[in-house]
Amino acid sequence: MITTLLVANRGEIACRVMRTCRAMGIRTVAVHSDADEDALHTRAADTAVRLPGTAPADTYLRGDLLVKAALAAGADAVHPGYGFLSENAAFARAVRDAGLVWIGPPPEAIEAMASKTRAKELMGVEPLKEVTEADLPVLVKAAAGGGGRGMRVVRRLADLDAELAAARAEAASAFGDGEVFTEPYVEGGRHVEVQVLADTHGTVWALGTRDCSLQRRHQKVIEEAPAPGLPPRLTEELHALAVRAARAVSYVGAGTVEFLVADGRAHFLEMNTRLQVEHPVTEAVFGIDLVAEQIRIAEGHPLDGEPPRPRGHAVEARLYAEDPAQDWAPQTGRLHRLSVPDSVRLDTGYTDGDDIGVHYDPLLAKAVAHAPTRAEAVRVLASALERAVIHGPVTNRDLLVRSLRHEEFARGRMDTGFYDRHLGALTGPATDPYAPLAAALADAHGRSRFGGWRNLPAQPQVKRYAMAGEEHEVRYRHTRDGLAADGVRVVRAEPDLVVLEADGVRRRYTVGRYGDRVYVNHIALTALPRFPDPAAQLAPGSLLAPMPGTVVRIADGVAEGAAVEAGQPLLWLEAMKMQHRITAPATGVVTALHAATGRQVEPGTLLAVVQPAGPPSSEESA
């Protein structure tokens, strides 16, 4: 029997594994980098062991340190979570060699399936050896790991070498393995996967399908179970293929077999030899705890002959600290408040007051709704996200709500190109015409301008706020009866709650303020100074860092005085395990280059200035 388990991971998945361990009476050990010293998973464990450093390569990707930590803390088992070393056969073998129980498949199964190239060969699918113009578009993928890291779609042969280099660097940073390969890119397909669970007694369960077609940068955003609209014949085929893949490598534990479904056919993609981020939707539909089953299987317990019967439908949305309108740029900073209605399950690695740093994935939480039908589950999840209180960095919350309510998603007709087609319409700014006034009234609560009432008209008070990139000026007055504003009736005004009535409709606004940042319901505003600072102006063509990160590469030939074309890559930033390309905003000349390889930058740091090319002179055009 397992008594003490070390979770070789961090954040949301570490907290989720520890929750099951507590229910099973198993003590837990956390590992933490210096950046995660006060993280929620560190606080949630019974014991914690420091991994010196902050970068994944120095901490969570150091298998030797993780095994040492488990032995030092008296653990008798290790759960890898997902990502990091969860699909690393050498780590699994090192855990076993140290006399510890590995909560996962045998190292031999990981070696056979965790490498996408070897897995495809095993399933009779050959990756592309050489890419020609006729093969385009192609997908560059990391051979180890997943989560969208090390993945690039290449549509021009001229871009292939650069994208291969970027994918290798990203894969090495995320998984400690820079091997990549290319395969044909099938457009318009659906990403469908099958959850498998296998014991050491020869039983393999196929626990239904999941649809994970809504993706950004090849990383899933919204997942659901079962996959909607699949013909029974195709569902049976997917189940059979998944069980065949598991049996082919004598699989043990929880795993996922992924397919691309197009034109009614299933194309094998890969097998993930670990627990998936989206496992909660399967848990909800089948009424089981997959982590508990992983632990029982590792202890030698057999599965029942048949899996439980599925019930209802479940949908999961991943809440990321990122800005979808700014090329999915990750966001950092203090998470002042995170609260989601209890109508949904929330798996998170953060709590109020935690800091979201630059070193790791920007996933804040996963919200999961389960209901008798798909339409009901979608409605519950969209409503819960809309009502959620999220005070802190920019998130993708509005995108999630709009995606769930989009007609294409509601009909179950989405595919992996959903965001390519609809992103612009889904990322419009969230606004409310009364939000700036509510912010001003909450701030003005109790600030009477009079020591005693005088029968004189009060002068209007003026405040300015930025909302959705635009400035808004609002006016209000102090009166004998309290605060007043033109065009609305102020029913109630307190520091955290304002109630306004306009045209007979009463609206409630919850307000939170942290410095100059103000949150009115789910609208974010910035309080502006009464008089703008003229020194804040930037030269035209200034390129600012959209996120905190490290400059990992300057494009060849880019230097002060170099001529560049609009859209030309100038440099790359690495943030939260992803590389982000910074391009020239216009055709012109680089007049300043402040970025340097290895330099750490904060949001708003001036990286370079590209002076746009002016119209040709009269002599040049003659």
WOSULLIN-V257298 format. One record per run of one state. SS is the DSSP state (hx for helix, st for strand, lp for the rest). FROM is the first residue (numbers start at 1). LEN is the number of residues. If there is no record, write none. Layout:
ss from len
SS FROM LEN
SS FROM LEN
This chain:
ss from len
lp 1 3
st 4 4
lp 8 3
hx 11 14
lp 25 2
st 27 6
lp 33 1
hx 34 3
lp 37 3
hx 40 5
lp 45 2
st 47 4
lp 51 5
hx 56 3
lp 59 4
hx 63 10
lp 73 4
st 77 3
lp 80 9
hx 89 9
lp 98 3
st 101 3
lp 104 3
hx 107 7
lp 114 2
hx 116 7
lp 123 5
st 128 1
lp 129 4
hx 133 3
lp 136 2
st 138 5
lp 143 9
st 152 3
lp 155 2
hx 157 19
lp 176 4
st 180 5
lp 185 5
st 190 9
lp 199 5
st 204 13
lp 217 2
st 219 7
lp 226 6
hx 232 17
lp 249 4
st 253 10
lp 263 2
st 265 8
lp 273 6
hx 279 8
lp 287 3
hx 290 9
lp 299 14
st 313 8
lp 321 1
st 322 2
hx 324 3
lp 327 2
st 329 2
lp 331 2
st 333 3
lp 336 1
st 337 3
lp 340 5
st 345 4
lp 349 5
st 354 3
lp 357 6
st 363 9
lp 372 2
hx 374 14
lp 388 1
st 389 3
lp 392 5
hx 397 8
lp 405 2
hx 407 4
lp 411 7
hx 418 9
lp 427 8
hx 435 10
lp 445 16
st 461 7
lp 468 2
st 470 10
lp 480 2
st 482 4
lp 486 2
st 488 7
lp 495 2
st 497 6
lp 503 2
st 505 10
lp 515 2
st 517 4
lp 521 2
st 523 6
lp 529 5
hx 534 3
lp 537 5
st 542 3
lp 545 4
st 549 6
lp 555 8
st 563 2
lp 565 4
st 569 7
lp 576 2
st 578 6
lp 584 4
st 588 6
lp 594 6
st 600 2
lp 602 4
st 606 7
lp 613 5
hx 618 4
lp 622 1
